[in-house]
């Protein structure tokens, strides 16, 4: 990204716990890189209940499933194989847009990846825990992100494709996106 105010997560204990939640339509965005695609890590997530199937929202990677996970309890989706979409130590712009129970869009590096999404079951947070860089489950934090996260945005409402393209272009290469004179 163009901001370069990265927060580095160590993969063992770093996390942010904050009071964010979304209901109805939402857009989640972040710029992130992972130090390795050989582990399972949560970029961000929150949970709505303490009973299975733990509905909520999550974005992250799973080495065990060889996939990038996004979505919520109505739309659990994955991109695989992981190495096709995420490269270790390389910044990627993630955007998960949810409009309704049948409308989930996922953009990675400014490209709509919906045609490549498959349905999966994935991990999520327990009720009332809103995290960036980890998840809370079974009375402890786990699946810590190892790498950097920047420009996390949590919005009410589903942003359209033009808005998402603008966000990516601005973060990817701000000097070529606009000029001042």
C-alpha positions in Angstrom: 0.0 0.0 0.0 0.9 3.6 -0.3 0.5 4.6 3.3 3.4 2.6 4.9 2.3 2.8 8.5 2.2 -1.0 8.8 1.5 -2.8 12.0 3.7 -5.9 12.3 2.1 -8.9 13.9 4.5 -11.5 15.3 2.4 -14.7 14.7 2.4 -15.6 18.4 0.6 -12.9 20.5 0.0 -9.6 18.6 -3.6 -8.7 18.0 -6.0 -5.8 18.1 -9.3 -6.3 19.9 -11.7 -3.6 19.2 -15.5 -2.9 19.2 -16.4 -3.3 15.6 -19.4 -5.1 14.3 -21.4 -5.3 11.1 -24.9 -6.2 10.4 -26.7 -6.3 7.1 -24.6 -5.0 4.2 -20.9 -4.3 4.9 -17.5 -3.8 3.3 -14.2 -5.0 5.0 -10.9 -3.9 3.5 -7.3 -4.3 4.5 -3.8 -4.3 3.0 -1.8 -7.2 4.3 1.2 -9.4 3.8 2.0 -12.6 5.5 5.5 -13.8 6.3 4.6 -17.4 5.3 1.7 -19.2 3.5 2.6 -22.3 5.5 0.4 -21.5 8.5 -3.2 -20.7 9.2 -3.8 -17.0 10.2 -6.7 -14.7 10.7 -6.5 -11.2 9.2 -9.7 -10.0 10.9 -12.9 -11.5 12.2 -15.7 -11.3 14.7 -18.2 -13.7 16.1 -21.9 -13.4 16.9 -22.6 -16.5 19.0 -20.9 -19.0 21.4 -22.7 -22.0 19.9 -21.8 -23.9 16.7 -21.7 -22.9 13.8 -20.3 -19.7 15.2 -21.7 -17.2 12.7 -19.8 -14.0 12.0 -17.2 -12.6 9.6 -13.7 -13.7 8.8 -10.8 -13.0 6.4 -7.7 -15.1 6.6 -5.6 -18.0 5.2 -5.5 -21.7 6.0 -2.4 -23.7 5.2 -4.4 -26.9 6.1 -7.0 -26.2 3.4 -4.5 -24.5 1.1 -6.9 -21.6 0.8 -7.6 -18.0 1.4 -10.9 -17.6 3.4 -13.4 -14.8 3.3 -17.1 -14.4 4.1 -19.6 -14.8 6.8 -22.0 -17.4 8.2 -24.3 -17.0 5.2 -21.5 -17.2 2.6 -18.3 -19.1 3.6 -16.0 -18.9 0.6 -12.4 -19.7 -0.3 -9.8 -19.2 -3.0 -7.5 -22.0 -3.6 -4.8 -23.0 -4.2 -3.4 -20.4 -1.8 -0.1 -19.8 -3.6 -2.1 -18.7 -6.7 -3.5 -15.8 -4.8 -1.2 -14.9 -1.9 2.6 -14.7 -2.0 4.5 -14.5 1.2 6.1 -11.1 2.0 4.0 -9.4 -0.7 1.3 -6.9 0.0 -2.2 -7.8 -1.1 -5.3 -5.6 -0.9 -8.3 -7.6 0.4 -11.9 -6.4 0.1 -14.9 -8.5 1.3 -18.3 -7.0 0.3 -21.5 -8.4 1.5 -24.8 -7.1 0.3 -27.4 -9.8 1.2 -27.6 -13.5 2.0 -26.9 -14.3 -1.7 -24.5 -11.4 -2.5 -20.9 -11.7 -1.5 -18.1 -10.1 -3.6 -14.4 -10.6 -3.0 -11.7 -8.4 -4.5 -8.0 -9.2 -4.2 -5.5 -6.7 -5.5 -8.3 -4.9 -7.3 -9.6 -8.0 -9.2 -13.1 -9.4 -8.6 -12.4 -13.0 -7.7 -16.0 -14.2 -7.3 -15.8 -16.6 -10.3 -13.0 -18.5 -8.5 -14.7 -18.7 -5.0 -15.7 -22.1 -3.7 -17.9 -22.9 -0.7 -16.2 -24.2 2.4 -16.5 -24.4 6.2 -14.0 -22.2 8.1 -12.9 -20.9 11.5 -14.5 -18.0 13.3 -14.4 -16.0 16.5 -16.6 -16.6 19.5 -19.3 -14.2 20.5 -18.4 -10.6 21.3 -14.7 -10.8 20.2 -13.7 -8.5 17.4 -10.2 -9.0 16.3 -7.6 -7.9 13.9 -4.6 -10.3 13.6 -6.0 -13.3 15.5 -9.2 -15.0 16.5 -10.8 -15.8 19.9 -12.1 -19.3 20.3 -12.4 -21.8 23.1 -11.3 -19.2 25.8 -8.1 -18.2 24.1 -6.6 -16.4 21.1 -5.1 -18.4 18.2 -4.4 -18.3 14.5 -2.2 -15.2 14.9 -1.3 -13.3 11.8 2.4 -13.3 11.1 3.3 -10.3 8.9 1.9 -6.8 8.4 -1.5 -5.3 8.2 -2.4 -1.7 7.2 -5.4 0.4 6.2 -8.1 -1.7 7.8 -11.5 -0.3 7.0 -14.8 -1.6 8.3 -17.9 0.0 6.6 -21.6 -0.3 6.9 -23.0 -0.8 3.4 -21.7 -2.7 0.3 -19.3 -0.5 -1.7 -19.7 -0.8 -5.5 -17.0 -2.0 -8.0 -16.0 1.6 -9.0 -15.4 2.5 -5.3 -13.3 -0.6 -4.8 -11.3 0.0 -8.0 -10.6 3.5 -6.8 -9.5 2.4 -3.3 -7.1 -0.2 -4.8 -5.6 2.2 -7.4 -5.1 4.8 -4.7 -3.3 2.4 -2.3 -1.4 0.4 -4.9 0.3 3.4 -6.6 -0.9 6.8 -5.3 1.5 8.8 -7.5 0.1 7.3 -10.7 -3.5 7.4 -9.5 -3.8 11.2 -9.3 -1.7 14.3 -9.8 -1.7 17.7 -8.2 -0.9 20.9 -9.9 
